Amino acid sequence: SLAHATDTPRPPPRPADIDRVDSVSAVTAKINMFSAYTEELSGRKGVLPELQKLLERIIEAGCPPMRQFSLTNRMGVIDKRLNSIDAKGDEYLAALNDELARQNKMDEMRLSFAKRAEAINRWMEESIDTLTEVFALDSISEAEA
């Protein structure tokens, strides 16, 4: 129906939503959700040619000029909104990809830090063990030796 076809989907979330992401898996989940959103949107865009044909048939059937004008403007608004949604979706996807790269770099940095910290921790434990070894000595001469 005309009412269903003109019901445009909500635009994708704004890049500010990305600030709450704290891992690669969270960003990947958002990218997957956006992919599903894009598929749903493309399904709605597929109806536009049929809607345009329906509008042409309505005009051919002798629709009053004011109604023709209203319906034509409505088609223009739908096209404009879909183009706007596409542009915002491209921005959102670019922001997600940037955040994914940032999160990957953060993971690499965490891993590098963990490796270095583990080596330092091991050295520190060995040093403490060496410095706190208990010597069992029976005389002062053994200690001096």
RODO-2510 file (C-alpha; in nm, 4 decimals, decimal comma):
residues 145
     n   res          X          Y          Z
     1     s     0,0000     0,0000     0,0000
     2     l     0,1016     0,3615    -0,0448
     3     a     0,1049     0,4252     0,3305
     4     h     0,3363     0,1283     0,3973
     5     a     0,5713     0,2137     0,1123
     6     t     0,6056     0,5759     0,2239
     7     d     0,6852     0,4779     0,5822
     8     t     1,0571     0,5502     0,5805
     9     p     1,2817     0,3682     0,8270
    10     r     1,4591     0,5447     1,1079
    11     p     1,8068     0,6718     1,0276
    12     p     2,1013     0,4725     1,1599
    13     p     2,2329     0,5578     1,5068
    14     r     2,4562     0,8598     1,5366
    15     p     2,8335     0,8185     1,5741
    16     a     2,8046     0,9410     1,9357
    17     d     2,6745     0,5917     2,0143
    18     i     3,0189     0,4608     1,9276
    19     d     3,1680     0,6314     2,2352
    20     r     3,0106     0,3624     2,4532
    21     v     3,1937     0,0821     2,2715
    22     d     3,4841    -0,0718     2,4592
    23     s     3,5898    -0,3799     2,2617
    24     v     3,6464    -0,5181     1,9148
    25     s     3,3546    -0,7577     1,9567
    26     a     3,1177    -0,4721     2,0482
    27     v     3,2195    -0,2774     1,7366
    28     t     3,1862    -0,5887     1,5220
    29     a     2,8381    -0,6460     1,6648
    30     k     2,7410    -0,2881     1,5734
    31     i     2,8782    -0,3380     1,2203
    32     n     2,6732    -0,6584     1,1864
    33     m     2,3619    -0,4800     1,3129
    34     f     2,4235    -0,2010     1,0630
    35     s     2,4588    -0,4592     0,7859
    36     a     2,1192    -0,6053     0,8776
    37     y     1,9757    -0,2532     0,8854
    38     t     2,1174    -0,1865     0,5388
    39     e     1,9583    -0,5048     0,4021
    40     e     1,6214    -0,4033     0,5432
    41     l     1,6587    -0,0550     0,3963
    42     s     1,7469    -0,1914     0,0522
    43     g     1,4270    -0,3965     0,0643
    44     r     1,2312    -0,0796     0,1222
    45     k     1,4139     0,0964    -0,1597
    46     g     1,3119    -0,1862    -0,3925
    47     v     0,9505    -0,0760    -0,3558
    48     l     1,0201     0,2754    -0,4883
    49     p     0,9950     0,1884    -0,8620
    50     e     0,6610     0,0177    -0,7968
    51     l     0,5477     0,3200    -0,6008
    52     q     0,6495     0,5476    -0,8876
    53     k     0,4531     0,3300    -1,1349
    54     l     0,1524     0,3435    -0,9028
    55     l     0,1793     0,7213    -0,8884
    56     e     0,1909     0,7393    -1,2701
    57     r    -0,1177     0,5156    -1,2940
    58     i    -0,3010     0,7380    -1,0445
    59     i    -0,2158     1,0461    -1,2502
    60     e    -0,3247     0,8714    -1,5729
    61     a    -0,6540     0,7762    -1,4092
    62     g    -0,7423     1,1439    -1,3777
    63     c    -0,6344     1,2332    -1,0287
    64     p    -0,7095     1,5989    -0,9410
    65     p    -0,4118     1,8333    -0,9972
    66     m    -0,3772     1,9265    -0,6292
    67     r    -0,3644     1,5598    -0,5324
    68     q    -0,1099     1,4946    -0,8108
    69     f     0,1044     1,7745    -0,6731
    70     s     0,0738     1,6359    -0,3206
    71     l     0,1651     1,2817    -0,4269
    72     t     0,4578     1,3993    -0,6400
    73     n     0,5907     1,6071    -0,3516
    74     r     0,5509     1,3048    -0,1250
    75     m     0,7668     1,0976    -0,3638
    76     g     1,0275     1,3738    -0,3610
    77     v     1,0306     1,3778     0,0181
    78     i     1,0706     0,9991     0,0273
    79     d     1,3641     1,0129    -0,2166
    80     k     1,5278     1,2949    -0,0217
    81     r     1,4892     1,1111     0,3105
    82     l     1,6305     0,7889     0,1713
    83     n     1,9299     0,9748     0,0267
    84     s     1,9826     1,1448     0,3621
    85     i     1,9631     0,8095     0,5403
    86     d     2,2193     0,6672     0,2964
    87     a     2,4581     0,9552     0,3622
    88     k     2,4227     0,9247     0,7394
    89     g     2,4629     0,5497     0,7136
    90     d     2,7892     0,5953     0,5225
    91     e     2,9142     0,8322     0,7940
    92     y     2,8128     0,5879     1,0662
    93     l     2,9836     0,2955     0,8937
    94     a     3,3012     0,5009     0,8471
    95     a     3,2925     0,5915     1,2178
    96     l     3,2433     0,2246     1,3077
    97     n     3,5376     0,1212     1,0910
    98     d     3,7539     0,3902     1,2520
    99     e     3,6480     0,2689     1,5960
   100     l     3,7230    -0,0906     1,4971
   101     a     4,0745     0,0091     1,3938
   102     r     4,1157     0,1979     1,7225
   103     q     3,9935    -0,0973     1,9272
   104     n     4,2282    -0,3337     1,7390
   105     k     4,5182    -0,1013     1,8171
   106     m     4,4103    -0,0863     2,1825
   107     d     4,4046    -0,4679     2,1971
   108     e     4,7549    -0,4821     2,0484
   109     m     4,8753    -0,2281     2,3045
   110     r     4,7146    -0,4230     2,5911
   111     l     4,8802    -0,7437     2,4729
   112     s     5,2187    -0,5759     2,4369
   113     f     5,1876    -0,4249     2,7838
   114     a     5,0823    -0,7583     2,9321
   115     k     5,3869    -0,9303     2,7796
   116     r     5,6247    -0,6670     2,9141
   117     a     5,4553    -0,6578     3,2533
   118     e     5,4752    -1,0375     3,2781
   119     a     5,8512    -1,0323     3,2133
   120     i     5,9050    -0,7610     3,4739
   121     n     5,6821    -0,9436     3,7195
   122     r     5,8772    -1,2665     3,6709
   123     w     6,2112    -1,0856     3,7224
   124     m     6,0773    -0,9148     4,0340
   125     e     5,9575    -1,2425     4,1853
   126     e     6,2938    -1,4071     4,1126
   127     s     6,4773    -1,1118     4,2700
   128     i     6,2620    -1,1217     4,5814
   129     d     6,3179    -1,4967     4,6106
   130     t     6,6931    -1,4493     4,5748
   131     l     6,7055    -1,1686     4,8291
   132     t     6,4897    -1,3449     5,0836
   133     e     6,6516    -1,6872     5,0739
   134     v     6,6985    -1,8218     5,4227
   135     f     7,0535    -1,9208     5,5010
   136     a     7,1011    -2,1834     5,7670
   137     l     7,4391    -2,1111     5,9126
   138     d     7,5817    -2,2620     6,2244
   139     s     7,8672    -2,0185     6,2837
   140     i     7,9967    -1,6708     6,2048
   141     s     8,2837    -1,8113     6,0054
   142     e     8,0399    -1,9809     5,7649
   143     a     7,8583    -1,6498     5,7161
   144     e     8,1823    -1,4649     5,6454
   145     a     8,2744    -1,7164     5,3806
***
